[in-house]
Amino acid sequence: MSLYKEWEDYIKGIETQEDYIQFQKEYFPKETECYRAIIETKDPVLKGSINDLSEKYNMTGREFIGFLDGANTSFREQLELEDLTLESEINVEFDFEKLLWNMHDAKAEWLYELEEWNNIFDEEKRKQIKKDYNRSKIVVREAKIGRNDPCPCGSGKKYKKCCGQ
């Protein structure tokens, strides 16, 4: 069974609130420390075997695949997670701006508020990424066409006598 399949099965096995709380207690601190170490070094490249990298970041192979699953959309080129084994060698590069954006999207406050982000972006840049993220979530409704307004098709007729029928 692939590591990714193991990870998926593990996540699907979380059925109760207690299971989820236990998962949070075990996995999230490891994930946080992994991101902290990567951001602190300012090195966007993650290179090595899954086994070596999981040991380096104090995770099991399954947990590290879970980390890669969460980080996959923040890499410049995404990984094919289904094919990875403990012996698989990876060489991926984080797009730190995209990573910070995705952390906001995941509402992972404990990650996007890490002090290590100060090593990557100044406060102004971080605020700009947050502002851009917030703007992307605003829904803009177009103005409604009134019955007696000119028809937008350009016929010159009122909307109610043209396309509004």
N, C-alpha and C positions, 0 to 999 in steps of 0.2 A: 504494500500500500504506500502511495506517495505521501510525503510529509504534508503537502497541501490538503490531501484528502483526510489525513489524520486531524489536521487543524479544523477543517470544516465539520467533521464528525464531532470533535470536541465542542465546538461552538454550538452545534445543533443539540448537543446533549445538555445544554444549560436550559433547564425547563422552569425552575422555580426562582423566586426572588432570592432565596438563600444561596442557591447555586450561583446566581449572578453576582451577588455581593462577595462571595468567596472568590470568584473569577477576578473581580475588580481588585481585591486585596492582593492576589497573587500575581496577576499579569501587569496591571497598570504601573506599579512602581518599577518593574523591570523595563517596560516600554519607555517610561519617563527617563530612566537612567541611560538607556541606549540613545535616545534622542539628545539628551544632555551631553553625552560624550561626543557624539558626532558634531553637534553644533559648536561645542567648545573648541574642537580642533580646527574649525573653519574649513576642514577638508571635505568637499562634497562627494568624494569618491569612496565607495564602499566596495572593497575588493578582497576576495579570498574564498575559501570553501565555506559552505554553510556550517559545517562542523566547527571550523576554526572561529568563524565570526560569532556563532552562538556561544562558544566558550568565552570569547573575548568580552562579550556583553552579558555574561552570566545568565544565559537563557538556555532552555532545552532547544533541540532542533525544531520541534513543533512550535514552540513559542516564537522562535526567530522567524519561521515561515509566517506566523501570524503578524509579526512586526513588518515583514516585507509586504504582506498582503495590504496592510494599512498604509504603508509608505509607497506602494507601487505607482500610484497616480502622481507622485511627486518626483519620480525619476525622469530624467531627460528621455530615456527609452525604457518602456515597461518590460518587466520580466514575465516569462511564461512560468508561472508558479507551479503548475501541475507537473512539470517535468523535473523539478528540483529534488535532489536527494541530499543526504548529508555530505556526500563526496563532491557534489556539484560546485564548480567554481563560478563565482559571479563577479562582475565588474560593472557597477552601475554608478551613475552620478546624480546626486540630488540637485534639483533646481530649488534653491533655498527660498526664493520668493513664492514659488508654487507650493512648497511645503508649508510655509506660514499661512498662506491662503487656505490650504486644505485643512489645517488645524482649526482655523476659524470656522470653516464649513462643517467640520465634525463637532464643533462646539466643545473642543478639548482645551478648556481654559488652562488646565494644569500643564499643557504643552506650549501653547502660544504665549504664555506669560513667563516662561523660563527666562531667567536673567541672562543665560548664555546667548540669547538672541542679540544682546547688545554687542557681542563679538562680530555679528554678521551685518546687522543693520543699525543705523542710528535711530533714535526715538522718532524722528520725523518720518523716516521711511516706513517704520513699523506702523505708525498712525495712518500713513497714506495707504498701505496695504489693507488695513482694517477698514478704512473709509471706502476704498474701492470694492472690498468684499460686501460691505453693507449696501452700497449702491446697486450691486448686482442682484440683490434680493428684493429691490423695490419694484413693485408691479405698477406699470403705468397704463391706465385705461385711456383709450382714445375717446375723443369727444363723441357723444351720441348724435346721430343725425336726426334733426327734428322733422316732423311730418311736412311742415311748410318750407323747409330749407330747400335750396336748389339741389337737384340730384347730383351725387358725386360722379356719375358716369359721364357727365358733360352734355346731356341732351338739352339742357335749358329748361326742362320741366321741373315742377315741384317733385320732391321725393315721393310723396304719397300718390302721385299720378304716374310715376315711372317705375323705378325699381322697388319701391316700397309696397307694391300691391301684392 
